[in-house]
Amino acid sequence: MLDKIAHWLTRKPKLVALVAILLLIPSALGYVATRVNYDILSYLPQDLPSAQGEKLLEDPFHMAATSMLMVDGMPAGYSNQLINKIKKVPGVSNAIWLSNMVGIQIPVEMIPASFRDIFFSGSATMMIIQYEYPGASDETMEAIDQIRALCNEKCFLAGFSVVVRDTCAIMDQELPVFVALAVVLALAVMLLTLESFALPLVFLAGIGMAIVYNFGTNIFLGEISYITKAIAAVLQLGVTMDYSIFLYHRYMEERKHYDDIRDAMAQAIVAAFRSLSGSSATTIAGFLALCFMQMTLGKNIGLVMAKGVVLGIATVIFVLPSLVLIFDKYIVRFAHRPFLPSMHRINAFVIRHRRAFAVLMLLLVAPAWYSQNHTTMYYKLDESLPRELPSIVSNEKLKKDFDMAVSHFILLRDDLTPAQMSDIETRMEEVPGVTSVLSYHKILGTGIPDFFIPEDVRDILKQGGYQMMMVNSNREPATDSVAQQLDQMQAILNDHDPNAMITGEGAMYRDLIETMNVDIMVTNIISIAAIFLIIAIVFKSISIPAVLVATIELAIVINQGMSYFTGAEVCFIAPCIISCIQLGATVDYAILMTSRFQDELRAGRDRLEAIQIAADSSDTSIITSALVLFAATLGVSFVSSIDLIGAICTMLARGAFISALVSIFLMPAVLCVCEPLFQKTSLHWRTNPPEKKGRKKEEQPTAGVSQ
């Protein structure tokens, strides 16, 4: 069946190319229509108390998100006019200022200072703006833009949703730069490492189609995260490039045996499909391991990237051959000698000192493991943003003028007695770091009669059998001090309402930290187990997957531990992403070399000669693939103003480089030293499996990925 498809494809190259181009149209439309989510906290498991509390804030309280607006040095009349305008903005459910909270009947001077200080600080006054829709929704983003348009230069809009809006703006500006730079750098690498100046353009055309197909089909996922959007294209370019290289090299081998280049390409397609389907399985498994994260951001990234690899393989098999055939004369015309030097002497040196390199690998384990486990991580997302962003400037002003770094929202039963509420409020104010407490009972406690409280204010604080309390804190979110603060607050609540829920940025970050600690461990275990199983099936061995996975895991641990030695903090999401991606993407280097090693042993060569040939034949592909991934991701790390994106791309680039070094300098030595073990613990390691009766020769399962 595959033979027939391959021959048909090679006889209709222009038709195949035309269909591939036409498929770009619906893919482009799907890409434009796919929504991007910029709120990482929305990916938390929905059964967590903080997530449940967020749902209650959205319904029945109609405050799915909250912002703080500070007005500095402006008269009260301006603030009154401004808040009335803000209330009319679509997507704003309410806006609170001291005057409309207590009613115009009560002069501000009559309100106790402890309560008044919540809304006033020196020449600045603060308003609380509530949104009808979630913080990262299109409606809230548009509302924030309209609010900013109403404000002058003495107004400062702060809050998590505002940070999300600025993150969105940065990504819209920088993403085209990311992709363009990745393409240019990848092109530069391929011009130096491939054997034709025209070939890189053909490869990029094919991979570009696969990327567009991938992003277009994201519409079926509903939405993608901005992290996925930022790195997926660049990562797909780097990861799937070696598939194109492999197909072309196989095509050049087959040209020696066929007069018609179409027949040569058809045979190359058949051979490439059998090899790449097995090789890509490890990469796909690495990405799919992310789907097992409790943090559904992992599922988002994992599905997009796994789908990208599948579509990349499909494009290499079905589209790239047509492009190569169409432009074959140009590829031949602009052929040149690759600029990569021969690695023969280096490989010979490694093999000659194989025991020393094997010992070196063992010696690297301890320091790499130590440094990885002592790398500092950060969780607060706005720490990765430029400090000059309006939202960051506003957050800093809120912290400085009002001593507010985070606001906790507490949802309690609305039938608690005044005595119970007084006890809760008093004890909350005594919690270290708490700067103010706002609640319906506290407003009444100032001596204001219930009938003086405007109805819309009552609706803000009491709804659906719940009452809301807002507790402001000067402790930074995503820190141990805020976690301790939340524990103390929950202990107070348990005395009166054990079912009370604390939500807001601080609580969600705490849940994020706890969730990610589990996710990092789970994804590592699953990715290692899945890739171990795939390699075990491919090579029919127990020892080979152990050796290959251990070698690449060493590269991963070294990569992650480098941040410890440089003193850099790592974003919380990086370890999960890097571990799965680096393992899945670069274990192919090890599989490539091992399979060729096995082929040479089966051809009757001795161990040293076989590993020399395997290393010599594999190094070019390893270096080219690693350099493309390195260049594409490193370029993004230099230009991204979002440290989260830059840090992930830096680690991906460094990981590709380290994995290539490990594959070139340690893998040949380890394979050679462990070969006697492979012989004892592998099925048909040195001999081809016997042909099964009744099965065609070309249908025999291969013992490994061959080159």
FENCORHU-V583844 format. One record per residue. N is the residue number from 1. RES is the residue in one letter. NEAR is the number of other ideal C-beta (glycine too) atoms within 8 Angstrom. D_FIRST is the distance of its C-alpha to the first C-alpha in Angstrom with 1 decimal. Layout:
n | res | near | d_first
N | RES | NEAR | D_FIRST
N | RES | NEAR | D_FIRST
This chain:
n | res | near | d_first
1 | M | 4 | 0.0
2 | L | 8 | 3.8
3 | D | 9 | 5.4
4 | K | 7 | 5.3
5 | I | 9 | 6.4
6 | A | 14 | 8.6
7 | H | 11 | 10.1
8 | W | 8 | 10.8
9 | L | 14 | 12.4
10 | T | 15 | 14.5
11 | R | 7 | 15.7
12 | K | 9 | 16.9
13 | P | 13 | 18.6
14 | K | 8 | 21.7
15 | L | 7 | 20.0
16 | V | 13 | 17.9
17 | A | 12 | 21.2
18 | L | 8 | 23.1
19 | V | 8 | 21.0
20 | A | 13 | 21.4
21 | I | 8 | 25.1
22 | L | 7 | 25.5
23 | L | 10 | 24.1
24 | L | 11 | 27.0
25 | I | 7 | 29.4
26 | P | 8 | 28.7
27 | S | 13 | 28.2
28 | A | 10 | 31.6
29 | L | 9 | 33.1
30 | G | 13 | 31.8
31 | Y | 12 | 33.2
32 | V | 6 | 36.6
33 | A | 7 | 36.7
34 | T | 13 | 35.9
35 | R | 8 | 39.1
36 | V | 11 | 40.2
37 | N | 11 | 42.3
38 | Y | 12 | 45.0
39 | D | 10 | 46.7
40 | I | 11 | 45.4
41 | L | 10 | 47.8
42 | S | 9 | 46.1
43 | Y | 10 | 43.2
44 | L | 14 | 45.5
45 | P | 10 | 44.9
46 | Q | 7 | 46.5
47 | D | 5 | 48.3
48 | L | 10 | 50.6
49 | P | 10 | 54.2
50 | S | 15 | 54.1
51 | A | 14 | 51.1
52 | Q | 12 | 52.8
53 | G | 15 | 55.9
54 | E | 11 | 54.0
55 | K | 9 | 52.9
56 | L | 14 | 56.5
57 | L | 12 | 57.6
58 | E | 10 | 55.2
59 | D | 7 | 56.3
60 | P | 7 | 59.1
61 | F | 12 | 60.7
62 | H | 11 | 58.7
63 | M | 12 | 58.6
64 | A | 13 | 55.0
65 | A | 13 | 56.0
66 | T | 12 | 59.4
67 | S | 14 | 60.8
68 | M | 16 | 64.3
69 | L | 16 | 66.0
70 | M | 16 | 69.0
71 | V | 14 | 71.6
72 | D | 11 | 73.9
73 | G | 6 | 77.4
74 | M | 8 | 77.1
75 | P | 5 | 79.7
76 | A | 7 | 79.2
77 | G | 6 | 79.0
78 | Y | 9 | 75.9
79 | S | 13 | 74.2
80 | N | 10 | 75.2
81 | Q | 8 | 73.8
82 | L | 13 | 70.6
83 | I | 12 | 69.8
84 | N | 8 | 70.4
85 | K | 9 | 68.0
86 | I | 14 | 65.3
87 | K | 9 | 65.6
88 | K | 6 | 64.6
89 | V | 11 | 61.4
90 | P | 7 | 58.3
91 | G | 11 | 56.6
92 | V | 15 | 59.8
93 | S | 8 | 61.1
94 | N | 12 | 64.4
95 | A | 12 | 66.4
96 | I | 11 | 69.3
97 | W | 13 | 72.4
98 | L | 12 | 75.6
99 | S | 9 | 77.5
100 | N | 11 | 75.2
101 | M | 11 | 74.7
102 | V | 13 | 78.4
103 | G | 10 | 79.4
104 | I | 4 | 81.8
105 | Q | 5 | 84.7
106 | I | 10 | 84.6
107 | P | 5 | 85.6
108 | V | 8 | 83.5
109 | E | 4 | 86.6
110 | M | 5 | 87.1
111 | I | 12 | 83.7
112 | P | 6 | 83.9
113 | A | 6 | 82.8
114 | S | 6 | 80.3
115 | F | 10 | 78.4
116 | R | 11 | 79.0
117 | D | 9 | 77.7
118 | I | 11 | 74.2
119 | F | 9 | 74.1
120 | F | 10 | 76.6
121 | S | 8 | 76.8
122 | G | 5 | 79.4
123 | S | 4 | 78.7
124 | A | 13 | 75.1
125 | T | 12 | 74.1
126 | M | 14 | 70.8
127 | M | 16 | 69.0
128 | I | 12 | 66.2
129 | I | 15 | 63.4
130 | Q | 14 | 61.0
131 | Y | 18 | 57.7
132 | E | 10 | 56.2
133 | Y | 9 | 52.6
134 | P | 11 | 51.0
135 | G | 12 | 51.8
136 | A | 11 | 48.5
137 | S | 9 | 48.0
138 | D | 6 | 48.0
139 | E | 11 | 51.2
140 | T | 17 | 53.0
141 | M | 12 | 51.9
142 | E | 10 | 53.3
143 | A | 13 | 56.5
144 | I | 13 | 57.0
145 | D | 9 | 56.7
146 | Q | 10 | 59.3
147 | I | 15 | 61.6
148 | R | 9 | 61.6
149 | A | 6 | 62.4
150 | L | 9 | 65.5
151 | C | 9 | 66.7
152 | N | 5 | 68.8
153 | E | 3 | 68.8
154 | K | 8 | 70.9
155 | C | 11 | 68.2
156 | F | 12 | 65.7
157 | L | 16 | 62.7
158 | A | 13 | 61.5
159 | G | 12 | 59.0
160 | F | 10 | 55.5
161 | S | 14 | 54.1
162 | V | 14 | 55.8
163 | V | 15 | 54.2
164 | V | 13 | 50.8
165 | R | 13 | 51.7
166 | D | 13 | 52.6
167 | T | 13 | 49.4
168 | C | 12 | 47.4
169 | A | 8 | 49.4
170 | I | 13 | 48.8
171 | M | 14 | 45.1
172 | D | 7 | 44.9
173 | Q | 7 | 46.8
174 | E | 12 | 45.1
175 | L | 10 | 41.4
176 | P | 6 | 40.9
177 | V | 9 | 42.8
178 | F | 15 | 40.6
179 | V | 10 | 37.4
180 | A | 8 | 39.0
181 | L | 11 | 40.5
182 | A | 17 | 37.4
183 | V | 12 | 35.6
184 | V | 9 | 38.5
185 | L | 12 | 38.8
186 | A | 16 | 35.1
187 | L | 11 | 35.2
188 | A | 9 | 38.3
189 | V | 12 | 36.7
190 | M | 15 | 33.6
191 | L | 9 | 35.9
192 | L | 9 | 37.6
193 | T | 12 | 34.8
194 | L | 12 | 32.0
195 | E | 7 | 32.3
196 | S | 11 | 32.5
197 | F | 7 | 34.6
198 | A | 11 | 32.0
199 | L | 12 | 29.1
200 | P | 13 | 30.5
201 | L | 8 | 30.7
202 | V | 13 | 27.0
203 | F | 15 | 26.2
204 | L | 12 | 28.7
205 | A | 9 | 27.3
206 | G | 14 | 23.8
207 | I | 15 | 25.4
208 | G | 9 | 27.9
209 | M | 14 | 25.2
210 | A | 16 | 23.8
211 | I | 12 | 27.4
212 | V | 12 | 28.1
213 | Y | 13 | 25.1
214 | N | 15 | 26.2
215 | F | 13 | 29.8
216 | G | 14 | 29.0
217 | T | 11 | 27.2
218 | N | 12 | 30.2
219 | I | 10 | 31.8
220 | F | 5 | 30.0
221 | L | 10 | 31.9
222 | G | 5 | 35.2
223 | E | 9 | 36.7
224 | I | 14 | 36.4
225 | S | 14 | 39.2
226 | Y | 12 | 40.8
227 | I | 13 | 39.9
228 | T | 11 | 36.2
229 | K | 11 | 36.8
230 | A | 14 | 38.7
231 | I | 14 | 36.4
232 | A | 15 | 32.9
233 | A | 11 | 32.2
234 | V | 15 | 33.9
235 | L | 14 | 32.2
236 | Q | 16 | 28.7
237 | L | 15 | 29.5
238 | G | 18 | 30.7
239 | V | 15 | 28.1
240 | T | 15 | 24.9
241 | M | 16 | 26.4
242 | D | 12 | 25.5
243 | Y | 14 | 21.7
244 | S | 13 | 22.2
245 | I | 13 | 24.4
246 | F | 13 | 21.9
247 | L | 16 | 19.1
248 | Y | 11 | 21.8
249 | H | 10 | 23.2
250 | R | 13 | 20.0
251 | Y | 13 | 19.6
252 | M | 8 | 23.2
253 | E | 9 | 22.6
254 | E | 14 | 19.8
255 | R | 9 | 22.1
256 | K | 6 | 24.4
257 | H | 7 | 22.0
258 | Y | 10 | 20.8
259 | D | 3 | 23.1
260 | D | 6 | 20.8
261 | I | 9 | 20.3
262 | R | 10 | 17.2
263 | D | 12 | 15.5
264 | A | 13 | 17.2
265 | M | 15 | 15.9
266 | A | 13 | 12.2
267 | Q | 12 | 12.8
268 | A | 14 | 14.8
269 | I | 16 | 12.3
270 | V | 12 | 10.0
271 | A | 10 | 13.3
272 | A | 14 | 14.8
273 | F | 10 | 12.3
274 | R | 9 | 12.9
275 | S | 14 | 16.6
276 | L | 14 | 17.3
277 | S | 9 | 15.9
278 | G | 12 | 18.4
279 | S | 13 | 21.1
280 | S | 13 | 21.1
281 | A | 9 | 21.5
282 | T | 14 | 25.1
283 | T | 14 | 25.9
284 | I | 12 | 24.6
285 | A | 13 | 26.6
286 | G | 16 | 29.6
287 | F | 16 | 29.5
288 | L | 11 | 28.9
289 | A | 14 | 31.9
290 | L | 15 | 34.0
291 | C | 9 | 33.2
292 | F | 8 | 35.4
293 | M | 14 | 38.5
294 | Q | 8 | 41.2
295 | M | 12 | 41.7
296 | T | 10 | 39.0
297 | L | 12 | 38.9
298 | G | 14 | 36.7
299 | K | 10 | 34.2
300 | N | 14 | 34.4
301 | I | 15 | 33.7
302 | G | 15 | 31.1
303 | L | 12 | 28.9
304 | V | 14 | 29.2
305 | M | 15 | 28.4
306 | A | 11 | 25.5
307 | K | 10 | 24.0
308 | G | 16 | 24.8
309 | V | 15 | 22.9
310 | V | 10 | 19.7
311 | L | 12 | 20.2
312 | G | 16 | 21.1
313 | I | 13 | 17.9
314 | A | 10 | 15.9
315 | T | 15 | 18.2
316 | V | 16 | 17.9
317 | I | 13 | 14.1
318 | F | 11 | 14.0
319 | V | 14 | 17.7
320 | L | 14 | 19.4
321 | P | 18 | 17.5
322 | S | 16 | 18.7
323 | L | 13 | 22.1
324 | V | 13 | 22.3
325 | L | 12 | 21.5
326 | I | 9 | 24.0
327 | F | 10 | 26.7
328 | D | 9 | 26.0
329 | K | 6 | 29.3
330 | Y | 8 | 31.2
331 | I | 13 | 29.6
332 | V | 8 | 30.7
333 | R | 7 | 34.1
334 | F | 9 | 35.0
335 | A | 7 | 33.8
336 | H | 7 | 36.4
337 | R | 4 | 37.0
338 | P | 9 | 36.1
339 | F | 5 | 39.3
340 | L | 9 | 38.4
341 | P | 3 | 40.6
342 | S | 6 | 39.4
343 | M | 12 | 39.5
344 | H | 8 | 40.0
345 | R | 7 | 43.7
346 | I | 9 | 43.2
347 | N | 14 | 40.5
348 | A | 9 | 42.8
349 | F | 8 | 45.7
350 | V | 14 | 43.7
351 | I | 14 | 42.6
352 | R | 6 | 46.1
353 | H | 9 | 47.5
354 | R | 12 | 44.7
355 | R | 8 | 47.1
356 | A | 8 | 49.1
357 | F | 13 | 46.0
358 | A | 12 | 44.9
359 | V | 8 | 48.4
360 | L | 9 | 48.3
361 | M | 13 | 45.3
362 | L | 7 | 47.3
363 | L | 7 | 50.3
364 | L | 10 | 48.5
365 | V | 10 | 47.5
366 | A | 7 | 50.9
367 | P | 8 | 51.9
368 | A | 12 | 48.5
369 | W | 10 | 48.6
370 | Y | 9 | 52.2
371 | S | 13 | 51.6
372 | Q | 11 | 48.6
373 | N | 6 | 50.6
374 | H | 7 | 53.6
375 | T | 11 | 51.9
376 | T | 8 | 53.5
377 | M | 10 | 51.4
378 | Y | 11 | 52.4
379 | Y | 11 | 51.4
380 | K | 10 | 53.5
381 | L | 10 | 51.1
382 | D | 9 | 53.8
383 | E | 7 | 54.7
384 | S | 11 | 51.7
385 | L | 16 | 52.9
386 | P | 8 | 55.3
387 | R | 6 | 58.9
388 | E | 5 | 60.0
389 | L | 11 | 57.8
390 | P | 10 | 60.0
391 | S | 15 | 58.7
392 | I | 14 | 59.4
393 | V | 11 | 62.9
394 | S | 14 | 63.6
395 | N | 12 | 62.6
396 | E | 8 | 64.8
397 | K | 13 | 67.7
398 | L | 15 | 67.2
399 | K | 11 | 67.5
400 | K | 7 | 70.5
401 | D | 11 | 72.5
402 | F | 14 | 71.7
403 | D | 9 | 70.7
404 | M | 13 | 67.4
405 | A | 10 | 64.2
406 | V | 13 | 62.5
407 | S | 13 | 63.2
408 | H | 15 | 62.5
409 | F | 14 | 62.2
410 | I | 14 | 63.5
411 | L | 13 | 63.0
412 | L | 14 | 65.6
413 | R | 10 | 67.0
414 | D | 8 | 69.4
415 | D | 4 | 72.0
416 | L | 11 | 73.1
417 | T | 5 | 76.9
418 | P | 6 | 78.6
419 | A | 6 | 79.7
420 | Q | 9 | 76.2
421 | M | 12 | 75.0
422 | S | 10 | 77.9
423 | D | 10 | 77.2
424 | I | 14 | 73.5
425 | E | 14 | 74.5
426 | T | 8 | 77.2
427 | R | 9 | 75.1
428 | M | 13 | 72.1
429 | E | 9 | 74.5
430 | E | 6 | 75.5
431 | V | 11 | 72.0
432 | P | 5 | 71.9
433 | G | 10 | 70.2
434 | V | 13 | 70.6
435 | T | 9 | 72.4
436 | S | 11 | 72.7
437 | V | 12 | 71.9
438 | L | 10 | 71.5
439 | S | 13 | 71.6
440 | Y | 11 | 73.2
441 | H | 11 | 75.8
442 | K | 12 | 76.6
443 | I | 15 | 77.3
444 | L | 10 | 79.7
445 | G | 8 | 81.2
446 | T | 10 | 82.6
447 | G | 3 | 85.0
448 | I | 11 | 83.2
449 | P | 6 | 83.6
450 | D | 6 | 80.4
451 | F | 4 | 81.3
452 | F | 9 | 81.4
453 | I | 15 | 77.7
454 | P | 8 | 75.6
455 | E | 6 | 73.2
456 | D | 8 | 70.2
457 | V | 12 | 71.1
458 | R | 10 | 71.3
459 | D | 9 | 67.9
460 | I | 12 | 66.5
461 | L | 10 | 67.8
462 | K | 10 | 67.7
463 | Q | 9 | 64.9
464 | G | 7 | 63.3
465 | G | 6 | 65.5
466 | Y | 13 | 64.9
467 | Q | 13 | 67.0
468 | M | 16 | 65.8
469 | M | 14 | 67.5
470 | M | 12 | 66.6
471 | V | 14 | 67.5
472 | N | 16 | 67.5
473 | S | 15 | 67.2
474 | N | 9 | 67.7
475 | R | 12 | 65.2
476 | E | 9 | 61.9
477 | P | 11 | 58.7
478 | A | 12 | 56.3
479 | T | 9 | 59.2
480 | D | 5 | 60.7
481 | S | 9 | 63.9
482 | V | 17 | 62.3
483 | A | 10 | 60.5
484 | Q | 8 | 64.0
485 | Q | 15 | 65.4
486 | L | 13 | 62.9
487 | D | 8 | 63.6
488 | Q | 10 | 67.3
489 | M | 14 | 66.8
490 | Q | 10 | 64.6
491 | A | 8 | 67.4
492 | I | 12 | 69.9
493 | L | 14 | 67.8
494 | N | 9 | 67.3
495 | D | 6 | 71.1
496 | H | 11 | 71.1
497 | D | 9 | 67.5
498 | P | 5 | 65.0
499 | N | 5 | 62.2
500 | A | 13 | 63.0
501 | M | 11 | 60.1
502 | I | 15 | 60.2
503 | T | 17 | 57.7
504 | G | 12 | 57.5
505 | E | 10 | 56.2
506 | G | 16 | 58.0
507 | A | 14 | 56.7
508 | M | 14 | 53.2
509 | Y | 14 | 53.2
510 | R | 13 | 54.6
511 | D | 14 | 51.8
512 | L | 15 | 49.3
513 | I | 12 | 50.7
514 | E | 8 | 50.6
515 | T | 13 | 47.1
516 | M | 13 | 45.8
517 | N | 8 | 47.5
518 | V | 9 | 45.3
519 | D | 13 | 42.1
520 | I | 11 | 42.4
521 | M | 8 | 42.6
522 | V | 11 | 39.9
523 | T | 16 | 37.2
524 | N | 10 | 38.0
525 | I | 8 | 37.6
526 | I | 10 | 34.4
527 | S | 15 | 32.7
528 | I | 11 | 33.9
529 | A | 8 | 32.9
530 | A | 12 | 29.3
531 | I | 16 | 28.7
532 | F | 11 | 30.5
533 | L | 9 | 28.1
534 | I | 13 | 24.9
535 | I | 16 | 26.4
536 | A | 12 | 27.6
537 | I | 7 | 24.1
538 | V | 11 | 22.6
539 | F | 15 | 25.4
540 | K | 9 | 26.4
541 | S | 13 | 29.9
542 | I | 8 | 32.9
543 | S | 12 | 34.8
544 | I | 14 | 32.3
545 | P | 15 | 31.5
546 | A | 9 | 35.3
547 | V | 11 | 36.1
548 | L | 13 | 33.5
549 | V | 14 | 34.3
550 | A | 8 | 38.0
551 | T | 15 | 37.8
552 | I | 16 | 36.1
553 | E | 10 | 38.4
554 | L | 14 | 41.3
555 | A | 15 | 40.2
556 | I | 14 | 40.0
557 | V | 12 | 43.4
558 | I | 12 | 44.9
559 | N | 14 | 43.5
560 | Q | 15 | 45.0
561 | G | 15 | 48.2
562 | M | 10 | 48.8
563 | S | 13 | 50.1
564 | Y | 11 | 52.8
565 | F | 7 | 54.1
566 | T | 6 | 54.1
567 | G | 5 | 55.8
568 | A | 6 | 53.2
569 | E | 7 | 52.6
570 | V | 14 | 49.0
571 | C | 13 | 47.8
572 | F | 11 | 46.9
573 | I | 12 | 43.3
574 | A | 12 | 42.6
575 | P | 11 | 42.4
576 | C | 14 | 39.6
577 | I | 11 | 37.5
578 | I | 15 | 38.1
579 | S | 14 | 37.5
580 | C | 16 | 34.1
581 | I | 15 | 32.9
582 | Q | 16 | 34.3
583 | L | 16 | 33.0
584 | G | 16 | 29.5
585 | A | 13 | 29.3
586 | T | 16 | 31.1
587 | V | 16 | 30.1
588 | D | 12 | 27.1
589 | Y | 16 | 29.7
590 | A | 13 | 30.6
591 | I | 15 | 27.1
592 | L | 14 | 26.4
593 | M | 16 | 29.6
594 | T | 14 | 29.3
595 | S | 13 | 25.8
596 | R | 14 | 27.0
597 | F | 13 | 30.2
598 | Q | 13 | 28.3
599 | D | 12 | 26.3
600 | E | 13 | 29.7
601 | L | 13 | 31.3
602 | R | 9 | 28.7
603 | A | 7 | 29.4
604 | G | 4 | 32.9
605 | R | 8 | 34.8
606 | D | 5 | 37.6
607 | R | 8 | 37.6
608 | L | 8 | 39.5
609 | E | 9 | 37.6
610 | A | 13 | 34.2
611 | I | 15 | 35.2
612 | Q | 12 | 36.7
613 | I | 11 | 33.5
614 | A | 16 | 31.5
615 | A | 16 | 34.1
616 | D | 11 | 34.4
617 | S | 9 | 30.6
618 | S | 14 | 30.2
619 | D | 11 | 33.4
620 | T | 11 | 32.4
621 | S | 13 | 29.3
622 | I | 14 | 31.5
623 | I | 13 | 34.4
624 | T | 16 | 32.5
625 | S | 14 | 30.6
626 | A | 14 | 33.9
627 | L | 12 | 36.0
628 | V | 15 | 33.8
629 | L | 16 | 34.1
630 | F | 13 | 37.7
631 | A | 14 | 38.7
632 | A | 15 | 37.0
633 | T | 18 | 38.5
634 | L | 12 | 41.8
635 | G | 13 | 42.4
636 | V | 17 | 42.2
637 | S | 13 | 44.6
638 | F | 7 | 47.2
639 | V | 10 | 47.2
640 | S | 13 | 46.7
641 | S | 8 | 50.1
642 | I | 14 | 48.7
643 | D | 10 | 49.1
644 | L | 11 | 46.5
645 | I | 14 | 43.7
646 | G | 13 | 45.3
647 | A | 14 | 45.7
648 | I | 15 | 42.1
649 | C | 15 | 40.8
650 | T | 11 | 43.4
651 | M | 14 | 42.2
652 | L | 16 | 38.5
653 | A | 14 | 39.5
654 | R | 10 | 41.7
655 | G | 15 | 39.1
656 | A | 17 | 36.5
657 | F | 10 | 39.3
658 | I | 11 | 40.5
659 | S | 16 | 37.0
660 | A | 15 | 36.5
661 | L | 10 | 39.9
662 | V | 14 | 39.3
663 | S | 15 | 36.0
664 | I | 16 | 37.7
665 | F | 11 | 41.1
666 | L | 15 | 40.6
667 | M | 14 | 37.1
668 | P | 16 | 37.4
669 | A | 17 | 40.7
670 | V | 13 | 39.6
671 | L | 14 | 36.5
672 | C | 12 | 38.7
673 | V | 9 | 41.4
674 | C | 10 | 39.1
675 | E | 12 | 37.0
676 | P | 6 | 39.1
677 | L | 8 | 38.6
678 | F | 12 | 34.8
679 | Q | 9 | 35.1
680 | K | 7 | 37.0
681 | T | 9 | 35.0
682 | S | 13 | 31.3
683 | L | 6 | 29.1
684 | H | 9 | 28.0
685 | W | 11 | 29.4
686 | R | 7 | 30.4
687 | T | 6 | 28.2
688 | N | 6 | 24.5
689 | P | 9 | 23.5
690 | P | 4 | 23.5
691 | E | 7 | 20.4
692 | K | 6 | 19.7
693 | K | 4 | 20.2
694 | G | 3 | 17.3
695 | R | 8 | 14.6
696 | K | 5 | 12.8
697 | K | 6 | 14.4
698 | E | 6 | 11.6
699 | E | 5 | 11.0
700 | Q | 10 | 14.7
701 | P | 4 | 15.9
702 | T | 9 | 17.9
703 | A | 10 | 21.5
704 | G | 12 | 21.9
705 | V | 11 | 20.9
706 | S | 8 | 21.1
707 | Q | 13 | 22.2
